[in-house]
Amino acid sequence: MTEKIFRTIDEQVDILKRKGLIIDNNEETREILFRENYFFISGYRHLFMTKETGRKFLPGTTFEELYATFLFDRAIRNTFFKNILIVENNIKSIISYQLSRKYGFKEKDYLNPQNFSQDSLQSRQVYDVLNKVKRQIRVNGRKHTATYHYIENYGYIPLWILVKVLSFGIMAEFYDILKDDDKEEISNFYKINSEVLDIYLSLLSNFRNVCAHEDILYDHRTQRVIPNTIFHEKLNIPSDDDGYIYGKNDLFSLVIILKLMLRKEEFDIMIEEIKREVEILDEAINVVPLDTILNRIGFPDNWYDIKEM
């Protein structure tokens, strides 16, 4: 494997040019690469590469098109992130309310292992997750105003306060170890099967991390897949021997999850923001059809119709 070495901005520009990318404004391109990072921007090059070798840009591809794709991904990443945060806050509120009401509001009460799954196959998982939660109390309990206030003044942290310092990933794991009847009470709020909600929270946590770390989002795929929904059927999403080809573990699966977990007005605003960014991208891209890009994202051609379903 060829060793990767440091390249100056001018060398980075030359590499892009040698690969066939059209760069009309060297100074502006240099400034963008310096500010945004060559590695991050070049991560979008695959959309514009020839199929023959994958090492040359399609004839006519400009740096502006490559950068527009980078900006598109940033924009939809920000849109998805803020809406995932809404769901995160909601699920934390619902879980903390239900468990506090049923088991009590002190750590010794709501973190009692007897309150969680008694399935022998999950015993190790219950132990691990509860230890993660307790570790967050030890590590972060005194670093946040609200948790510190309760520790200092009352000697305990109510669950509805503690959830503020727990990551979405830990909350997804926390839900997974709940007893079946507690899972059902929580999932009923969304009118979603409790086992399906388990999958949804796992995917939401995964996508949240991609967004939070500003990783490439548009063609991200998760290991877990969501079960088929009425939206797959109504949108006539094409399928192959493995099932539906869109909306299973791609960005459109996230759209489906948010459709089911956001309030209608929140979801509608999100869809309109995505639509606006898609239109901006369409104006900026010439060498690759918009449908090709959308399909790479996992969006079916009629993706926008989900808003009215």
N, C-alpha and C positions, 0 to 999 in steps of 0.2 A: 504494500500500500504506500502510495506517495505521501511523504511527510508534508504536512501543512505548515507553511511559513508565513511570517508577517508580510503584508503587502501595503505599500503606501496608497493613498487615495488615488494618485495618478496611475499607479499600477492596476488598481481595481477598475478604473475607467477603461484602461487598455484591454484588460481581460474581457470586459463586457463587449467592447467594440470587436475584438477578435472573434467573439462568438456570434457576431452578426447583429448586435443591438445597435440601433441608430441613436446616436447622441448628438444633438445639434448644439446644445449649450453646455460646454465643458465645465464652466465655472459653476453654474447652477447645479449640475449633476454632482460635482465634487462636494459642494456645500451640503447637498441632501445626503450623500453617502457618509459624510463626516458626522452629520447630526443624527441620522437614523440608523446607521450601521449597515455596511455592505452585506453582511451575513443575513440580516433580517430581510432586507429588500430582495436579495437574490433567492430567498426561499420561495418566492412566488414565480420564479422563472419557468418552472415545469409546465405551467399553462401555455407558455409561448415557445416551447421547444419543438423542433421537428421530431417526428416519430422515428425517422430512420436511424439517427444516431443519439438523439437526446442531448447533444452537446452544442447544437447551433440553434439560434433563435429563428423562428419563422420569418421569412422575408418580409420586410416592412415593419417589424416590431420596433417600437420606440421606447426609450427610457421612460417617457411620460406614461406609456401604457403600463409598464411594469410598476411604476410608482403609484399609479392610480389604483392598481390592484392591492398594493400594500395599504393605501389609505382606506380603501373599501373595507378591507379586513379589520383595520383598526376601528372604523366607525361601527360596523356591526358587532364587533367584539364589545365595544362600550355599551351598545344597546342591549345586547344579551346579558352582559354582566349586571347592569343595574336592575334588570328584571329578575335575574336569578337571586339577587340580594333581597328582592321583595319576597320571593318564595321562601328564602332562607329565614327571614325574620318571621314570616307567618308560621312556618313549621316549628320553629323554636318556641314561639308563643303558644301554639296549640299543644305541643308535647309537654311543655312545662306546666301549663294549666291543668291538663288531664292528670298528670302524675302527681302534682302537688295536691290536687283535690282528693285523689284516691289514697296516696301513701304518706302525705305530710310534706312540710316545706323545709325540713332540716336535712343536711347531708346524710346523717345516720338513718334517716327515715327513707328518703327517696332513692338512696344508693344501696339500700339493703338488697343483697343478691337474691333474696326470696321474692322480690318484686319482678324479677326478670325470668326469661325462659328457663324452665326446669328440664328441658330436653337435654339428655346426656350428651348428645352430639354437639350441643352449643355451650357446654359448661366451660370449656377453655375460652371460647369467644367472649362469654359473659365476663369471666375473670379479667381478660385482657382489656376489654372496653371500659369496664369500671375502673381499672387501674389507670387508663389513659385519662379518664375524667378527673380522678383524684390527683393525678400528676398536674393537670392544668390548674387545679385549685392551689396546689403548692407553689407552682412556678409563676402563675399569672394572677393569683388571687389578690396580691397586694399591689399589683401594677395598674389596676383599673380602679377608677374612683368609686364606682358603685359597689364592686365586690369588696374593696378595702373598707368602705364605710360599714358594711354589714359585719365583716370580720372584727373590726375594732369595737363596734358598738353592741353587737349582738352575739358574736362568737360563732356565727354560722352564715352560710350564703344560701338564700332561697334559690330554688331551681330556676325561677323566672329571671333571676339576676345572673346566675351562673352561666346560662346559655349564651350570654353576651361574650364570654371569653372562650367558648367552645367553637371549634371550627365546624364548617358544614360537614366535612368528612366524618368527624367524630359524631355529629348528630345523626348522620345517616347510619353509622354503625350502632349508635344508641337505639335508634328505632328498630334495627334488625334484631336486637336481643330482647325486645319487649315481649311480654306474653301476648298470645294471639288476640285475646279480648281487648287488650289495650291498643294493639295495632289497629284493630277494627274500629274502635272508637275514634281514633285519629284519622284513619283513612276515610271514614264515613263523611267527614267534613268536606272532602273533595269529591265524594261519590265515586271513589276509586277502590278497586279491590286491594286489600291490605298487602298481598304479595306483590302486586303490580307497583304499588307505591314504594315498596322496598327497592325495586329496580329503578324507578324514577329518581329517587333520592340519590342513588349511587351514580346515575348518569349526570344529574345536576351537579353533584360534588365534583365529578371529573371535569365537566365543562367549566365550572366555576374556577377551578385551578388553572385551566388553560387561559381563561380570560384574565385572571388576576396576575398571571406571570407574563402576560402579553406574548404568549406563544401564537403560532399560526393557527387560526381557528377554522378558516373556510373549508378545509378538507380534512379536519380532524375526525377520527373515528374512535369510538369507545369499544372496549372488549365485550361488554354486555350489550344485549340488544333489547329493545322494548317489544312487548307482545303486539300483535296486530291490533289496530283500533278501527273504529268506524270511519275515521278520516282516511285511512289507507284505501278503504273500499269506496268511499264517496268521491275521492279524487282520482279513482281509477289508476292508481299508481302501478306502473308496469312491474311484472315479476318474472323470475326465472326459476330454475329448479330449486334454488335455495329460499324462495319466497320473494317478498317485495324488495325491490332494489333501492328504494329510497325510504327514508323515514324510519329506519330501524336502529342504527347506531351512528348516524351522521347528524349534521346540523339541523336537518328537518325533523329528526326525532326530538331534538330539543324544542323546536317550535311546537310540536304536538304536545309535549309534556307541559309547556307553558300555557298552551291553549286550555288545558285541563286544570291548571293550578293557579292561574292568575284570574283576577276579576275581568269581566268582559271589556270594560273600558281600558284597563291596563294593557290587555292583550292587543286591543285594536290600535292603541297608540304605538305599541311596539312594531306591529306589522306595517303601519304607515311609515315609520322611521326606516325600516328595512327596505320597503318599496322605494323610498326616496333615494336611498344609497344605491340600490340596484339601478335606478334610472341614471344617476350620476355616473356610475361605472359604464353603463351602456353607451353614454355619450363619449366616454374617454377611450373605449376599446374598439379597435377596427379589425385587427388581424384574427381575433378569435370570436366566434359567435357567442352572444350572451347566453344562449341555452347551454352551450358547452360548459361555460363557467358555472352556471346555476346547477347543472347536473353533477358537476364535480363537487359542489357544496353538498349535494344530496337533495336539492330542491327539484321537484317535478316542474314541468313547464307551467302547470296551473296552480302553483304553490300559493298564490295570493288568494285563491278561492276559499282557503281554510278560514279566512276572516269571517265569512258569512255563514259558516256551518255551526 
